[in-house]
Amino acid sequence: MSTEERVRGLEKELQKRKRIAAEWAGRMHDLAEERLPEHFAEIAEIAEGTRNACMAWKEIADELKAAQAAAEVTAS
């Protein structure tokens, strides 16, 4: 796999993980805006899911940044 192909794949994965993180954030927003305080027991599960989704996004964002830097070095 070439560096360019790897970068494109990571960009696609980054968008996927960003969407997933946004979905979790939406769940948290809905809980806060519409279902609290009655459904307070859901806070921990939704917070953990949101945190995990954001961490997964950050992992790929860091990989992409490194791959882009490597691509720039290779292109020079």
Biopython code that builds the backbone (N, CA, C, O; Angstrom):
import numpy as np
from Bio.PDB.StructureBuilder import StructureBuilder

atoms = [
    (1, "MET", "N", (0.840, -1.168, 0.000)),
    (1, "MET", "CA", (0.000, 0.000, 0.000)),
    (1, "MET", "C", (0.894, 1.244, 0.000)),
    (1, "MET", "O", (1.827, 1.360, 0.795)),
    (2, "SER", "N", (0.590, 2.144, -0.890)),
    (2, "SER", "CA", (1.380, 3.371, -0.964)),
    (2, "SER", "C", (0.992, 4.316, 0.168)),
    (2, "SER", "O", (-0.042, 4.156, 0.816)),
    (3, "THR", "N", (1.850, 5.297, 0.382)),
    (3, "THR", "CA", (1.590, 6.295, 1.425)),
    (3, "THR", "C", (0.310, 7.063, 1.120)),
    (3, "THR", "O", (-0.480, 7.344, 2.021)),
    (4, "GLU", "N", (0.108, 7.401, -0.146)),
    (4, "GLU", "CA", (-1.100, 8.128, -0.538)),
    (4, "GLU", "C", (-2.359, 7.303, -0.275)),
    (4, "GLU", "O", (-3.364, 7.834, 0.198)),
    (5, "GLU", "N", (-2.305, 6.016, -0.579)),
    (5, "GLU", "CA", (-3.453, 5.140, -0.321)),
    (5, "GLU", "C", (-3.730, 5.042, 1.177)),
    (5, "GLU", "O", (-4.883, 5.040, 1.608)),
    (6, "ARG", "N", (-2.670, 4.963, 1.955)),
    (6, "ARG", "CA", (-2.821, 4.893, 3.410)),
    (6, "ARG", "C", (-3.458, 6.173, 3.938)),
    (6, "ARG", "O", (-4.349, 6.120, 4.786)),
    (7, "VAL", "N", (-3.007, 7.318, 3.444)),
    (7, "VAL", "CA", (-3.573, 8.600, 3.864)),
    (7, "VAL", "C", (-5.056, 8.657, 3.505)),
    (7, "VAL", "O", (-5.872, 9.061, 4.334)),
    (8, "ARG", "N", (-5.417, 8.264, 2.295)),
    (8, "ARG", "CA", (-6.827, 8.280, 1.885)),
    (8, "ARG", "C", (-7.661, 7.358, 2.766)),
    (8, "ARG", "O", (-8.770, 7.716, 3.164)),
    (9, "GLY", "N", (-7.139, 6.181, 3.071)),
    (9, "GLY", "CA", (-7.852, 5.246, 3.936)),
    (9, "GLY", "C", (-8.049, 5.804, 5.337)),
    (9, "GLY", "O", (-9.115, 5.653, 5.933)),
    (10, "LEU", "N", (-7.010, 6.448, 5.855)),
    (10, "LEU", "CA", (-7.120, 7.051, 7.184)),
    (10, "LEU", "C", (-8.091, 8.230, 7.186)),
    (10, "LEU", "O", (-8.819, 8.435, 8.157)),
    (11, "GLU", "N", (-8.102, 9.004, 6.102)),
    (11, "GLU", "CA", (-9.060, 10.110, 6.008)),
    (11, "GLU", "C", (-10.488, 9.591, 6.034)),
    (11, "GLU", "O", (-11.354, 10.167, 6.692)),
    (12, "LYS", "N", (-10.727, 8.509, 5.321)),
    (12, "LYS", "CA", (-12.065, 7.902, 5.301)),
    (12, "LYS", "C", (-12.435, 7.379, 6.689)),
    (12, "LYS", "O", (-13.558, 7.580, 7.154)),
    (13, "GLU", "N", (-11.501, 6.717, 7.340)),
    (13, "GLU", "CA", (-11.749, 6.186, 8.678)),
    (13, "GLU", "C", (-11.962, 7.315, 9.678)),
    (13, "GLU", "O", (-12.778, 7.188, 10.591)),
    (14, "LEU", "N", (-11.239, 8.414, 9.513)),
    (14, "LEU", "CA", (-11.390, 9.565, 10.396)),
    (14, "LEU", "C", (-12.809, 10.128, 10.295)),
    (14, "LEU", "O", (-13.424, 10.441, 11.314)),
    (15, "GLN", "N", (-13.321, 10.254, 9.096)),
    (15, "GLN", "CA", (-14.684, 10.757, 8.914)),
    (15, "GLN", "C", (-15.710, 9.820, 9.542)),
    (15, "GLN", "O", (-16.681, 10.268, 10.151)),
    (16, "LYS", "N", (-15.489, 8.518, 9.390)),
    (16, "LYS", "CA", (-16.392, 7.530, 9.986)),
    (16, "LYS", "C", (-16.399, 7.666, 11.500)),
    (16, "LYS", "O", (-17.460, 7.683, 12.124)),
    (17, "ARG", "N", (-15.217, 7.763, 12.087)),
    (17, "ARG", "CA", (-15.126, 7.871, 13.551)),
    (17, "ARG", "C", (-15.643, 9.214, 14.052)),
    (17, "ARG", "O", (-16.170, 9.296, 15.161)),
    (18, "LYS", "N", (-15.502, 10.254, 13.261)),
    (18, "LYS", "CA", (-16.054, 11.553, 13.637)),
    (18, "LYS", "C", (-17.576, 11.478, 13.673)),
    (18, "LYS", "O", (-18.208, 12.030, 14.574)),
    (19, "ARG", "N", (-18.156, 10.800, 12.705)),
    (19, "ARG", "CA", (-19.611, 10.633, 12.668)),
    (19, "ARG", "C", (-20.092, 9.863, 13.888)),
    (19, "ARG", "O", (-21.096, 10.227, 14.501)),
    (20, "ILE", "N", (-19.382, 8.803, 14.241)),
    (20, "ILE", "CA", (-19.754, 7.997, 15.405)),
    (20, "ILE", "C", (-19.653, 8.828, 16.682)),
    (20, "ILE", "O", (-20.537, 8.763, 17.537)),
    (21, "ALA", "N", (-18.590, 9.602, 16.814)),
    (21, "ALA", "CA", (-18.432, 10.461, 17.992)),
    (21, "ALA", "C", (-19.553, 11.493, 18.055)),
    (21, "ALA", "O", (-20.064, 11.788, 19.135)),
    (22, "ALA", "N", (-19.936, 12.037, 16.916)),
    (22, "ALA", "CA", (-21.019, 13.013, 16.879)),
    (22, "ALA", "C", (-22.351, 12.369, 17.265)),
    (22, "ALA", "O", (-23.183, 13.003, 17.915)),
    (23, "GLU", "N", (-22.554, 11.117, 16.866)),
    (23, "GLU", "CA", (-23.777, 10.405, 17.255)),
    (23, "GLU", "C", (-23.838, 10.237, 18.773)),
    (23, "GLU", "O", (-24.884, 10.447, 19.387)),
    (24, "TRP", "N", (-22.708, 9.856, 19.368)),
    (24, "TRP", "CA", (-22.668, 9.726, 20.828)),
    (24, "TRP", "C", (-22.892, 11.072, 21.497)),
    (24, "TRP", "O", (-23.614, 11.154, 22.490)),
    (25, "ALA", "N", (-22.290, 12.117, 20.973)),
    (25, "ALA", "CA", (-22.491, 13.455, 21.535)),
    (25, "ALA", "C", (-23.960, 13.855, 21.437)),
    (25, "ALA", "O", (-24.492, 14.508, 22.335)),
    (26, "GLY", "N", (-24.602, 13.469, 20.363)),
    (26, "GLY", "CA", (-26.028, 13.745, 20.199)),
    (26, "GLY", "C", (-26.869, 13.037, 21.251)),
    (26, "GLY", "O", (-27.841, 13.587, 21.767)),
    (27, "ARG", "N", (-26.473, 11.799, 21.560)),
    (27, "ARG", "CA", (-27.180, 11.070, 22.620)),
    (27, "ARG", "C", (-27.038, 11.795, 23.952)),
    (27, "ARG", "O", (-27.996, 11.916, 24.716)),
    (28, "MET", "N", (-25.826, 12.276, 24.216)),
    (28, "MET", "CA", (-25.598, 12.996, 25.466)),
    (28, "MET", "C", (-26.429, 14.275, 25.496)),
    (28, "MET", "O", (-27.025, 14.607, 26.520)),
    (29, "HIS", "N", (-26.468, 14.979, 24.392)),
    (29, "HIS", "CA", (-27.255, 16.207, 24.301)),
    (29, "HIS", "C", (-28.731, 15.917, 24.530)),
    (29, "HIS", "O", (-29.396, 16.618, 25.292)),
    (30, "ASP", "N", (-29.237, 14.891, 23.873)),
    (30, "ASP", "CA", (-30.650, 14.532, 24.039)),
    (30, "ASP", "C", (-30.971, 14.183, 25.488)),
    (30, "ASP", "O", (-32.009, 14.579, 26.017)),
    (31, "LEU", "N", (-30.074, 13.443, 26.120)),
    (31, "LEU", "CA", (-30.273, 13.100, 27.522)),
    (31, "LEU", "C", (-30.346, 14.361, 28.371)),
    (31, "LEU", "O", (-31.248, 14.510, 29.196)),
    (32, "ALA", "N", (-29.400, 15.264, 28.169)),
    (32, "ALA", "CA", (-29.346, 16.481, 28.966)),
    (32, "ALA", "C", (-30.548, 17.392, 28.704)),
    (32, "ALA", "O", (-31.099, 17.983, 29.634)),
    (33, "GLU", "N", (-30.939, 17.500, 27.472)),
    (33, "GLU", "CA", (-32.002, 18.435, 27.104)),
    (33, "GLU", "C", (-33.406, 17.888, 27.339)),
    (33, "GLU", "O", (-34.323, 18.649, 27.645)),
    (34, "GLU", "N", (-33.582, 16.573, 27.199)),
    (34, "GLU", "CA", (-34.943, 16.047, 27.164)),
    (34, "GLU", "C", (-35.285, 15.038, 28.254)),
    (34, "GLU", "O", (-36.454, 14.904, 28.616)),
    (35, "ARG", "N", (-34.295, 14.328, 28.782)),
    (35, "ARG", "CA", (-34.656, 13.205, 29.639)),
    (35, "ARG", "C", (-34.162, 13.297, 31.071)),
    (35, "ARG", "O", (-34.519, 12.458, 31.898)),
    (36, "LEU", "N", (-33.345, 14.302, 31.384)),
    (36, "LEU", "CA", (-32.903, 14.460, 32.770)),
    (36, "LEU", "C", (-33.948, 15.244, 33.537)),
    (36, "LEU", "O", (-34.646, 16.062, 32.938)),
    (37, "PRO", "N", (-34.078, 15.039, 34.782)),
    (37, "PRO", "CA", (-33.333, 14.165, 35.677)),
    (37, "PRO", "C", (-33.852, 12.731, 35.753)),
    (37, "PRO", "O", (-33.216, 11.886, 36.383)),
    (38, "GLU", "N", (-34.984, 12.439, 35.129)),
    (38, "GLU", "CA", (-35.590, 11.116, 35.263)),
    (38, "GLU", "C", (-34.669, 9.971, 34.841)),
    (38, "GLU", "O", (-34.703, 8.897, 35.442)),
    (39, "HIS", "N", (-33.865, 10.189, 33.835)),
    (39, "HIS", "CA", (-33.027, 9.118, 33.277)),
    (39, "HIS", "C", (-31.555, 9.307, 33.636)),
    (39, "HIS", "O", (-30.672, 8.976, 32.845)),
    (40, "PHE", "N", (-31.296, 9.838, 34.826)),
    (40, "PHE", "CA", (-29.915, 10.117, 35.237)),
    (40, "PHE", "C", (-29.034, 8.871, 35.232)),
    (40, "PHE", "O", (-27.816, 8.989, 35.099)),
    (41, "ALA", "N", (-29.614, 7.688, 35.374)),
    (41, "ALA", "CA", (-28.824, 6.456, 35.404)),
    (41, "ALA", "C", (-28.118, 6.193, 34.075)),
    (41, "ALA", "O", (-27.170, 5.408, 34.027)),
    (42, "GLU", "N", (-28.558, 6.825, 33.018)),
    (42, "GLU", "CA", (-27.946, 6.639, 31.696)),
    (42, "GLU", "C", (-26.667, 7.473, 31.508)),
    (42, "GLU", "O", (-25.922, 7.261, 30.552)),
    (43, "ILE", "N", (-26.424, 8.399, 32.401)),
    (43, "ILE", "CA", (-25.293, 9.322, 32.237)),
    (43, "ILE", "C", (-23.977, 8.568, 32.067)),
    (43, "ILE", "O", (-23.228, 8.845, 31.130)),
    (44, "ALA", "N", (-23.687, 7.625, 32.952)),
    (44, "ALA", "CA", (-22.387, 6.932, 32.911)),
    (44, "ALA", "C", (-22.191, 6.174, 31.599)),
    (44, "ALA", "O", (-21.117, 6.243, 31.001)),
    (45, "GLU", "N", (-23.212, 5.456, 31.151)),
    (45, "GLU", "CA", (-23.094, 4.679, 29.914)),
    (45, "GLU", "C", (-22.884, 5.585, 28.703)),
    (45, "GLU", "O", (-22.033, 5.311, 27.857)),
    (46, "ILE", "N", (-23.654, 6.654, 28.624)),
    (46, "ILE", "CA", (-23.539, 7.559, 27.482)),
    (46, "ILE", "C", (-22.210, 8.316, 27.534)),
    (46, "ILE", "O", (-21.577, 8.528, 26.500)),
    (47, "ALA", "N", (-21.793, 8.718, 28.718)),
    (47, "ALA", "CA", (-20.509, 9.417, 28.843)),
    (47, "ALA", "C", (-19.357, 8.507, 28.440)),
    (47, "ALA", "O", (-18.439, 8.937, 27.743)),
    (48, "GLU", "N", (-19.400, 7.256, 28.873)),
    (48, "GLU", "CA", (-18.335, 6.318, 28.506)),
    (48, "GLU", "C", (-18.315, 6.062, 27.006)),
    (48, "GLU", "O", (-17.247, 6.038, 26.394)),
    (49, "GLY", "N", (-19.476, 5.873, 26.414)),
    (49, "GLY", "CA", (-19.543, 5.674, 24.969)),
    (49, "GLY", "C", (-19.021, 6.871, 24.203)),
    (49, "GLY", "O", (-18.314, 6.722, 23.207)),
    (50, "THR", "N", (-19.373, 8.068, 24.671)),
    (50, "THR", "CA", (-18.908, 9.295, 24.030)),
    (50, "THR", "C", (-17.393, 9.417, 24.150)),
    (50, "THR", "O", (-16.706, 9.730, 23.177)),
    (51, "ARG", "N", (-16.886, 9.169, 25.340)),
    (51, "ARG", "CA", (-15.433, 9.231, 25.567)),
    (51, "ARG", "C", (-14.699, 8.234, 24.678)),
    (51, "ARG", "O", (-13.700, 8.581, 24.047)),
    (52, "ASN", "N", (-15.188, 7.002, 24.627)),
    (52, "ASN", "CA", (-14.540, 5.971, 23.811)),
    (52, "ASN", "C", (-14.562, 6.336, 22.330)),
    (52, "ASN", "O", (-13.573, 6.138, 21.624)),
    (53, "ALA", "N", (-15.686, 6.868, 21.861)),
    (53, "ALA", "CA", (-15.787, 7.267, 20.454)),
    (53, "ALA", "C", (-14.821, 8.408, 20.141)),
    (53, "ALA", "O", (-14.199, 8.425, 19.079)),
    (54, "CYS", "N", (-14.699, 9.352, 21.060)),
    (54, "CYS", "CA", (-13.770, 10.469, 20.851)),
    (54, "CYS", "C", (-12.317, 10.000, 20.891)),
    (54, "CYS", "O", (-11.482, 10.487, 20.128)),
    (55, "MET", "N", (-12.019, 9.058, 21.776)),
    (55, "MET", "CA", (-10.657, 8.514, 21.836)),
    (55, "MET", "C", (-10.324, 7.759, 20.549)),
    (55, "MET", "O", (-9.202, 7.848, 20.051)),
    (56, "ALA", "N", (-11.293, 7.019, 20.010)),
    (56, "ALA", "CA", (-11.075, 6.297, 18.751)),
    (56, "ALA", "C", (-10.829, 7.281, 17.613)),
    (56, "ALA", "O", (-9.980, 7.046, 16.754)),
    (57, "TRP", "N", (-11.579, 8.388, 17.611)),
    (57, "TRP", "CA", (-11.364, 9.424, 16.600)),
    (57, "TRP", "C", (-9.957, 10.017, 16.736)),
    (57, "TRP", "O", (-9.255, 10.190, 15.739)),
    (58, "LYS", "N", (-9.550, 10.325, 17.965)),
    (58, "LYS", "CA", (-8.225, 10.923, 18.201)),
    (58, "LYS", "C", (-7.112, 9.994, 17.752)),
    (58, "LYS", "O", (-6.111, 10.442, 17.193)),
    (59, "GLU", "N", (-7.281, 8.705, 17.993)),
    (59, "GLU", "CA", (-6.269, 7.724, 17.587)),
    (59, "GLU", "C", (-6.035, 7.786, 16.078)),
    (59, "GLU", "O", (-4.891, 7.824, 15.626)),
    (60, "ILE", "N", (-7.104, 7.797, 15.312)),
    (60, "ILE", "CA", (-6.980, 7.860, 13.850)),
    (60, "ILE", "C", (-6.488, 9.239, 13.415)),
    (60, "ILE", "O", (-5.714, 9.341, 12.464)),
    (61, "ALA", "N", (-6.922, 10.294, 14.091)),
    (61, "ALA", "CA", (-6.449, 11.641, 13.745)),
    (61, "ALA", "C", (-4.937, 11.726, 13.908)),
    (61, "ALA", "O", (-4.250, 12.321, 13.078)),
    (62, "ASP", "N", (-4.425, 11.135, 14.974)),
    (62, "ASP", "CA", (-2.971, 11.132, 15.193)),
    (62, "ASP", "C", (-2.256, 10.298, 14.136)),
    (62, "ASP", "O", (-1.204, 10.695, 13.636)),
    (63, "GLU", "N", (-2.827, 9.142, 13.795)),
    (63, "GLU", "CA", (-2.236, 8.302, 12.741)),
    (63, "GLU", "C", (-2.215, 9.039, 11.414)),
    (63, "GLU", "O", (-1.222, 9.003, 10.688)),
    (64, "LEU", "N", (-3.312, 9.706, 11.102)),
    (64, "LEU", "CA", (-3.404, 10.450, 9.842)),
    (64, "LEU", "C", (-2.365, 11.563, 9.803)),
    (64, "LEU", "O", (-1.702, 11.759, 8.785)),
    (65, "LYS", "N", (-2.222, 12.281, 10.892)),
    (65, "LYS", "CA", (-1.232, 13.365, 10.953)),
    (65, "LYS", "C", (0.172, 12.824, 10.692)),
    (65, "LYS", "O", (0.945, 13.427, 9.947)),
    (66, "ALA", "N", (0.497, 11.693, 11.302)),
    (66, "ALA", "CA", (1.814, 11.088, 11.093)),
    (66, "ALA", "C", (1.980, 10.616, 9.646)),
    (66, "ALA", "O", (3.045, 10.791, 9.053)),
    (67, "ALA", "N", (0.936, 10.021, 9.082)),
    (67, "ALA", "CA", (1.002, 9.540, 7.699)),
    (67, "ALA", "C", (1.150, 10.707, 6.726)),
    (67, "ALA", "O", (1.890, 10.613, 5.747)),
    (68, "GLN", "N", (0.446, 11.809, 6.996)),
    (68, "GLN", "CA", (0.570, 12.988, 6.132)),
    (68, "GLN", "C", (1.970, 13.575, 6.215)),
    (68, "GLN", "O", (2.520, 14.008, 5.202)),
    (69, "ALA", "N", (2.549, 13.595, 7.401)),
    (69, "ALA", "CA", (3.916, 14.085, 7.571)),
    (69, "ALA", "C", (4.888, 13.191, 6.801)),
    (69, "ALA", "O", (5.806, 13.686, 6.146)),
    (70, "ALA", "N", (4.687, 11.886, 6.881)),
    (70, "ALA", "CA", (5.545, 10.943, 6.152)),
    (70, "ALA", "C", (5.393, 11.143, 4.649)),
    (70, "ALA", "O", (6.371, 11.063, 3.906)),
    (71, "ALA", "N", (4.179, 11.401, 4.206)),
    (71, "ALA", "CA", (3.935, 11.625, 2.768)),
    (71, "ALA", "C", (4.648, 12.878, 2.300)),
    (71, "ALA", "O", (5.182, 12.910, 1.191)),
    (72, "GLU", "N", (4.664, 13.907, 3.129)),
    (72, "GLU", "CA", (5.356, 15.154, 2.767)),
    (72, "GLU", "C", (6.852, 14.934, 2.666)),
    (72, "GLU", "O", (7.505, 15.463, 1.766)),
    (73, "VAL", "N", (7.398, 14.152, 3.592)),
    (73, "VAL", "CA", (8.841, 13.842, 3.562)),
    (73, "VAL", "C", (9.169, 13.043, 2.312)),
    (73, "VAL", "O", (10.177, 13.305, 1.657)),
    (74, "THR", "N", (8.330, 12.076, 1.976)),
    (74, "THR", "CA", (8.544, 11.238, 0.804)),
    (74, "THR", "C", (8.449, 12.058, -0.480)),
    (74, "THR", "O", (9.194, 11.828, -1.432)),
    (75, "ALA", "N", (7.518, 13.025, -0.493)),
    (75, "ALA", "CA", (7.331, 13.855, -1.695)),
    (75, "ALA", "C", (8.478, 14.839, -1.897)),
    (75, "ALA", "O", (8.710, 15.297, -3.016)),
    (76, "SER", "N", (9.179, 15.159, -0.855)),
    (76, "SER", "CA", (10.269, 16.165, -0.949)),
    (76, "SER", "C", (11.497, 15.614, -1.608)),
    (76, "SER", "O", (12.489, 16.326, -1.760)),
]
sb = StructureBuilder()
sb.init_structure("model")
sb.init_model(0)
sb.init_chain("A")
sb.init_seg("    ")
for serial, (resi, resn, name, xyz) in enumerate(atoms, 1):
    if name == "N":
        sb.init_residue(resn, " ", resi, " ")
    sb.init_atom(name, np.array(xyz, "f"), 0.0, 1.0, " ", f" {name:<3s}", serial, name[0])
structure = sb.get_structure()
